[in-house]
Amino acid sequence: MANILIVYYYKSEYPIRATSADHLYCFKTYSEHNCFYLNVAVRRVPSYLRRVKFDLVVYTTLFLSGRWDRNGFRETMRRIEPLKSVDAVKVALPQDEFLNTDLLCDFINEFRIDHVFSVAPQSEWKTIYPNVDRERVRFSTVLTGYLDEHTVKKINELAGRTGERTIDVGYRAWRGAPWLGRHGILKAEIADVFEAQGPSKGLVTDVSTRPEDTFLGDAWYEFMLRCKYIIGVEGGASIIDRDGSLRKKTDEYTKEHPSATFDEIEANCFPGLDGSLKLFAISPRHLEACATRTCQVLVEGHYNGILEPGRHYIELKRDFSNLEEVLESIRRDDLRAEITKRAYREIVETGKYTYESFVRELTGESLQLASTPVNSQDSKRARPLFWWMRMADRISWAAVMLNWYVVVSFKRRARSLLLKIFPEQTYSVVVHRLKGKPEI
C-alpha cells in the first residue's frame, strides 16, 4: 500500500460541480492506497507532512487550472515550494493546455514532474511543451473525465424520479471566447443556432451559455434527464496562447469593439494563428449524456475515437449545412431510442471509461517509476496522519462553503447594488479606487 498526496486548489463556487468532484476524489474512491488530500487554496503545506514517506504526489487538474490567473498561480507555486523536496514520483494532470502553457512548462520543470497525463493528442505535445525534456518526463494520454460508478447509480435513481422528458433540446456551456479560435466559438454558435431555429420546428428548447444558468451538483444530471436531446461539440481550442497575451489583447479589443465579428477580431489580435493548435477532446458531459440516456447531437469531430456518428450520436456538420435535416430528425424522434440504448450499452455498461480504470492506470504506471519499492511499514506509520488529513480536508471544504455563501455572495450583492446607482464605467473607477489602483 502506497502513500499518495493529492494536491488541489479550490475556493470558488459551492457546491463543486459533480464532474469536478468525481475527478478529484476518484483516488480516494478507487485506489487501494492511503490518499492524503491537500487544498492549497485555503491552507499552506503543513510541516507534519515531512513525517510521511510519500510514494506518489498528484498535482490535479483543479490545481493546474489555477494558472488561468497567472499571478495567482505564481504565488501558489511559491507557497507550495516545500513540496519540491518530497522524495516521490510526481505526476501532473493538466487540462486547458491551450492557455498559459509557459507557466505549465515552468511548473513541470521546477517541481521535477516525472509523468504528465495530458488530454491533448500526442501530435500536439511538441507544440504545447517545447522546453520540457520529454526523454526525462513521461507523457501519456487520458480523457478529460470519466464515468463514476456511484454517479451512474445515482443517475439511474434520479431517472426514476424525474418523470417524462419535457425538453426537446437542452444545452449548457461556457460561451467560448474568440481567443480560443474558431473551434472555441463553436460552443456559442451551436447554442445560438438551436435557440433560434428550434422553436420554428415546434421544439421545446432550454439552451443557455449564461454563467448564472449553470447547473451544479445533481441538478446537472436532473437537467439532462429532462432532455430528449442535448447538443454539443468537442472541448478544446485551435489556438495556443503561451503567456495569456492573446487572451488579454482579445479581451481589450472586444471591450472596445463589442460588435466585432470573429474575422475582425482575428485580424487585429491573432492574425494567422488560428489552427496553430489542434487540441480537441471528448468531455465528461458526452459520457454523462450516455449515462442519462440523452441523445446527443454533436458537431462532427473525432471524440477520442470513442463516440461514432450515427451509432452513438447524430452528427451536425461543422458549417451547419445539414441543420434542417438534424432538426427534422429531432422532430420525428425516431432514432433516439436506438441511439441512446446503444450508447448506454457500449459506453457505460462496458466499464471501459470509468474512474476506476483511470486510477488503476495512473497509479500503476506512475509507481513503476519509483526508485524504491513501496514500503508497507511506512504506510502503517502514516495512518494516524492519514485520518487527520482527511478531517482537515473536510474543514477546508467548510472554508470553501463559507467563502462562497458569505464573501462571494456579499460581493455579488454589493456589485449589483452599485451598478444600480452608478453607470458601469463609473463603477469600475470606484472599485479601482477602493482597491488603491490607478484609474482605468
C-alpha atoms as one frame of an Amber mdcrd trajectory, in Angstrom:
protein
   0.000   0.000   0.000   1.413   3.363  -1.077   1.054   6.855   0.372  -0.340
   9.275  -2.222  -0.569  13.049  -1.770  -3.260  14.672  -3.929  -2.747  18.428
  -4.303  -5.586  20.646  -5.462  -6.644  24.291  -5.432 -10.296  25.193  -4.982
 -12.113  28.081  -3.352 -14.691  29.167  -5.923 -18.310  28.114  -6.419 -20.039
  25.806  -3.955 -21.151  23.092  -4.235 -18.423  21.945  -6.572 -19.552  20.689
  -9.958 -20.275  16.973  -9.851 -17.821  16.194 -12.665 -15.019  18.053 -10.865
 -15.739  16.276  -7.586 -15.681  12.877  -9.302 -12.330  13.679 -10.931 -10.792
  14.940  -7.684 -11.915  12.184  -5.344 -11.588   9.213  -7.689  -8.291   8.341
  -5.999  -9.903   8.053  -2.581 -12.803   6.091  -4.054 -10.980   3.620  -6.264
  -7.403   3.398  -5.003  -6.290   0.793  -2.503  -3.652   3.228  -1.216  -3.600
   5.902   1.515  -4.764   9.102  -0.205  -3.899  12.395   1.514  -5.760  15.453
   0.159  -4.363  18.977   0.414  -6.316  22.067  -0.733  -3.607  24.710  -1.085
  -6.208  27.394  -1.825  -7.226  27.552   1.840  -4.158  26.216   3.677  -0.402
  26.084   3.432   1.689  22.935   3.216   1.672  21.621   6.803   5.074  20.879
   8.300   3.954  17.490   9.600   3.778  16.168   6.019   7.552  15.757   6.270
   6.877  12.843   8.609   5.147  10.927   5.824   7.093   8.913   3.254   5.087
   9.615   0.125   5.377   7.327  -2.868   3.358   9.474  -5.258   2.336  13.142
  -5.483  -0.530  14.005  -7.835  -0.981  17.614  -8.947  -4.596  17.559 -10.034
  -6.498  19.350 -12.745  -8.054  21.591 -10.089  -4.555  22.645  -9.023  -3.141
  23.260 -12.500  -6.240  25.141 -13.676  -5.143  27.868 -11.258  -2.831  29.150
 -13.988  -5.799  30.916 -15.599  -4.759  33.550 -13.055  -1.069  33.975 -13.901
  -0.047  35.992 -10.866  -2.131  33.829  -8.564  -0.535  30.645  -9.908   2.969
  32.015  -9.454   2.092  32.865  -5.853   0.702  29.358  -5.336   3.903  27.842
  -6.720   5.859  29.918  -4.228   3.636  28.834  -1.327   3.982  25.127  -2.086
   7.769  25.172  -2.527   8.168  22.733   0.425   6.679  20.047  -1.837   9.696
  20.302  -4.138  11.732  18.355  -1.596   9.259  15.469  -1.335  11.069  12.336
  -2.491   8.312  10.706  -4.526   7.143  10.151  -8.076   5.366  13.341  -9.150
   2.616  13.442 -11.752   0.600  16.270 -13.292  -2.933  16.186 -14.691  -3.191
  19.352 -16.811  -6.195  20.406 -18.845  -6.848  23.559 -20.870  -3.427  23.012
 -22.429  -4.020  25.937 -24.781  -3.532  28.724 -22.206  -0.529  29.938 -20.198
   1.464  26.913 -21.239   4.689  28.713 -20.334   3.627  28.510 -16.679   2.707
  24.865 -17.130   6.151  24.093 -18.550   7.834  26.085 -15.756   5.904  24.126
 -13.153   6.804  20.762 -14.701  10.494  21.701 -14.786  10.747  23.419 -11.387
   8.830  20.748  -9.471  10.552  17.911 -11.329   7.374  16.283 -12.590   8.036
  12.707 -13.706   4.838  11.917 -15.579   2.338  14.148 -17.389  -1.121  12.753
 -18.131  -2.212  15.010 -20.974  -5.646  15.360 -22.579  -4.026  16.700 -25.751
  -3.273  14.399 -28.695   0.312  13.188 -28.868   0.767  15.169 -32.090   0.394
  18.419 -30.103   2.825  17.725 -27.228   5.788  19.255 -29.065   3.794  22.458
 -29.572   2.469  22.652 -26.022   5.619  21.582 -24.136   8.548  22.888 -26.215
  11.002  23.276 -23.316  10.127  20.129 -21.364  12.609  17.276 -21.694  10.330
  14.522 -22.960  13.126  11.991 -22.552  13.076  12.632 -18.807   9.358  13.274
 -18.412   6.975  10.541 -19.459   3.764  11.571 -21.265   0.509   9.633 -21.524
  -2.891  10.486 -22.992  -6.004  10.441 -20.815  -9.559  11.742 -21.083 -10.731
  14.997 -19.530 -13.112  12.980 -17.363 -14.597   9.545 -16.848 -17.727   7.873
 -15.545 -18.013   7.180 -11.852 -19.959   4.024 -10.975 -21.558   5.751  -7.988
 -22.619   8.622 -10.236 -24.133   6.202 -12.765 -26.071   4.555  -9.950 -27.245
   7.967  -8.739 -28.316   8.918 -12.276 -30.407   5.758 -12.532 -32.060   6.595
  -9.206 -32.740  10.172 -10.335 -34.184   8.875 -13.597 -36.853   7.011 -11.656
 -37.959  10.260 -10.003 -37.576  12.721 -12.870 -40.554  11.691 -14.967 -41.065
  12.452 -18.648 -38.544  14.301 -20.784 -40.276  17.623 -21.410 -37.355  19.407
 -23.134 -36.650  18.529 -26.754 -33.217  20.188 -26.961 -31.075  21.211 -23.995
 -27.643  22.788 -23.646 -25.402  24.466 -21.121 -21.892  25.688 -21.894 -19.428
  28.480 -21.367 -19.626  30.990 -24.225 -16.214  30.262 -25.720 -14.014  33.328
 -26.174 -12.645  34.308 -29.619  -9.053  33.793 -28.459  -9.793  30.053 -28.384
 -10.077  30.165 -32.158 -12.885  29.103 -34.466 -13.209  25.809 -32.644 -13.775
  27.559 -29.332 -16.572  29.786 -30.573 -18.498  26.765 -31.863 -19.863  26.387
 -28.326 -21.664  29.696 -28.697 -22.584  29.272 -32.355 -24.342  25.966 -31.832
 -26.296  27.470 -28.936 -27.388  30.466 -30.996 -28.432  28.329 -33.962 -30.594
  25.904 -31.991 -32.096  28.602 -29.817 -33.122  30.495 -32.968 -34.165  27.597
 -35.206 -35.513  25.011 -32.767 -38.818  26.717 -31.867 -39.628  27.201 -35.564
 -39.815  23.402 -35.814 -42.109  23.222 -32.810 -39.283  22.085 -30.494 -39.074
  22.977 -26.814 -35.542  24.248 -26.154 -33.654  25.094 -22.981 -30.353  26.459
 -24.274 -28.044  28.870 -22.459 -24.426  29.998 -22.303 -25.012  32.386 -19.383
 -22.929  31.631 -16.246 -25.943  32.223 -13.985 -27.774  29.334 -15.703 -25.078
  26.786 -14.822 -26.298  23.641 -13.064 -24.276  22.494 -10.059 -24.226  19.125
  -8.314 -27.043  16.690  -9.129 -29.036  19.467 -10.830 -26.930  18.882 -13.979
 -27.969  15.234 -14.201 -31.593  16.136 -13.478 -31.457  18.636 -16.340 -30.137
  16.059 -18.806 -32.781  13.585 -17.653 -35.425  16.151 -18.640 -33.927  16.497
 -22.135 -34.596  14.228 -25.096 -31.602  15.630 -26.976 -28.544  17.560 -25.902
 -26.264  19.403 -28.316 -22.502  19.698 -28.053 -19.025  19.954 -29.521 -15.589
  18.594 -28.662 -13.740  20.502 -25.965 -10.515  22.295 -26.757  -9.103  25.117
 -28.847  -7.426  25.802 -32.179  -5.025  28.488 -30.883  -2.254  28.195 -28.313
  -1.779  31.192 -26.025   1.543  30.550 -24.307   1.587  33.534 -21.971  -2.000
  34.810 -21.925  -1.157  37.777 -24.150  -3.601  36.770 -26.897  -6.365  36.461
 -24.351  -5.560  39.875 -22.904  -5.313  41.555 -26.308  -8.577  39.956 -27.471
 -10.457  40.921 -24.316  -9.274  44.517 -24.625 -10.225  44.669 -28.299 -13.705
  43.178 -27.820 -14.346  45.561 -24.939 -13.660  48.479 -27.268 -15.428  46.821
 -30.227 -18.268  44.763 -28.724 -19.938  44.150 -32.087 -16.769  42.991 -33.884
 -17.010  39.772 -35.884 -14.607  36.878 -35.374 -12.801  37.735 -38.618 -12.225
  41.299 -37.385 -11.007  40.071 -34.008  -8.693  37.561 -35.650  -7.190  40.167
 -37.988  -6.468  42.588 -35.142  -5.482  40.203 -32.333  -4.065  36.914 -33.636
  -3.663  37.042 -37.445  -2.663  33.719 -38.970  -2.586  31.857 -35.633  -5.932
  30.078 -35.779  -5.199  26.423 -36.495  -1.765  26.504 -34.843  -3.128  24.013
 -32.312  -5.398  21.007 -32.775  -6.417  20.321 -29.205  -9.805  18.602 -29.483
 -11.079  16.085 -26.949 -14.194  14.390 -25.688 -15.544  15.949 -22.485 -17.185
  14.346 -19.415 -20.620  15.643 -20.432 -20.519  13.415 -23.523 -20.093  10.342
 -21.330 -22.700  11.635 -18.877 -25.196  12.029 -21.699 -24.683   8.350 -22.493
 -25.337   7.543 -18.816 -28.537   9.614 -18.694 -29.680   8.072 -21.993 -29.950
  11.518 -23.550 -29.448  11.507 -27.314 -26.556  13.691 -28.403 -26.422  15.981
 -31.430 -22.717  16.733 -31.846 -20.666  18.807 -34.250 -18.555  16.476 -36.383
 -15.273  15.534 -34.752 -13.073  12.684 -33.524 -14.246  12.437 -29.874 -11.136
  10.414 -28.993 -12.399   7.610 -31.211 -14.939   6.690 -28.519 -18.168   8.117
 -29.926 -19.147   7.288 -33.521 -21.575   9.336 -35.631 -24.823   7.580 -36.462
 -24.030   4.999 -33.822 -23.715   6.994 -30.592 -24.875  10.438 -31.715 -26.485
  12.411 -34.520 -23.835  14.322 -36.443 -24.136  18.034 -37.189 -21.800  19.333
 -39.882 -19.281  21.912 -38.749 -20.756  24.520 -41.106 -24.329  23.588 -40.026
 -25.125  22.652 -43.641 -27.320  19.716 -42.501 -29.110  21.661 -39.755 -32.539
  21.273 -41.362 -32.057  17.532 -41.629 -30.967  17.300 -37.979 -33.880  19.397
 -36.727 -36.295  17.229 -38.714 -34.744  14.098 -37.179 -35.269  15.585 -33.716
 -38.855  16.478 -34.574 -39.585  12.932 -35.827 -37.801  11.492 -32.782 -37.497
   8.102 -34.451 -33.757   7.480 -33.904 -33.392   8.476 -30.266 -34.344   5.209
 -28.574 -31.970   3.114 -30.665 -29.018   5.531 -30.345 -29.341   6.039 -26.577
 -29.737   2.321 -25.933 -26.628   1.535 -27.968 -24.605   4.355 -26.367 -25.508
   3.154 -22.873 -24.611  -0.437 -23.700 -21.309   0.279 -25.481 -20.046   3.284
 -23.495 -21.463   2.869 -19.994 -22.058  -0.824 -19.410 -18.677  -1.941 -20.793
 -16.864  -0.117 -17.980 -14.076   0.994 -20.335 -14.339   4.673 -19.462 -14.577
   4.649 -15.686 -12.592   6.395 -12.979 -11.709   3.012 -11.560  -9.789   2.112
 -14.737  -8.258   5.604 -14.859  -6.947   5.374 -11.269  -5.612   1.873 -11.860
  -3.771   3.042 -14.978  -2.347   6.206 -13.393  -1.139   4.660 -10.148   0.139
   1.529 -11.866   2.203   3.382 -14.473   3.470   6.045 -12.070   4.512   3.813
  -9.192   6.611   1.809 -11.639   8.826   4.911 -11.864   9.584   4.843  -8.128
  13.267   4.441  -7.307  12.437   2.406  -4.199   9.625  -0.116  -3.690   6.517
   0.851  -1.742   7.085   0.173   1.969   4.017  -1.174   3.781   5.537  -0.224
   7.154   5.709   3.421   6.036   2.031   3.155   5.085   1.103   1.872   8.533
   3.045   4.616  10.309   1.257   7.212   8.204  -2.249   6.034   9.136  -2.784
   8.449  12.064  -1.812  11.417   9.877  -3.939   9.969   7.104  -7.078  10.273
   9.243  -6.042  13.716  10.442  -5.571  14.902   6.846  -8.982  13.530   5.902
 -10.580  15.583   8.675  -8.530  18.642   7.653  -9.808  18.255   4.095 -13.393
  18.357   5.332 -12.565  21.515   7.265 -11.129  23.047   4.091 -14.456  22.422
   2.341 -16.241  24.174   5.183 -13.986  27.167   4.476 -14.877  26.985   0.766
 -18.589  26.917   1.597 -18.245  29.861   3.985 -16.326  31.864   1.372 -18.986
  31.169  -1.259 -22.073  31.944   0.785 -20.658  34.887   2.713 -17.812  36.576
   0.847 -18.710  35.852  -2.798 -22.439  36.362  -2.284 -21.787  39.675  -0.497
 -19.559  40.901  -3.322 -22.189  39.990  -5.900 -24.955  41.761  -3.993 -22.724
  44.810  -3.494 -21.828  44.917  -7.206 -25.486  44.616  -8.196 -26.398  47.475
  -5.849 -23.577  49.737  -7.069 -24.454  49.111 -10.714 -27.971  50.309  -9.983
 -26.515  53.546  -8.600 -23.571  54.177 -10.937 -23.007  53.625 -14.685 -20.640
  50.706 -15.404 -17.636  52.936 -16.216 -18.113  54.932 -13.009 -18.490  51.685
 -11.082 -15.126  50.438 -12.426 -13.403  53.657 -11.338 -14.958  53.429  -7.853
 -13.854  49.821  -7.399 -10.295  50.569  -8.556 -10.057  53.491  -6.137 -11.277
  51.303  -3.264  -8.590  48.771  -4.163  -5.957  51.508  -4.292  -5.358  51.003
  -8.007  -4.938  53.729 -10.618  -7.994  54.753 -12.587  -8.673  52.891 -15.811
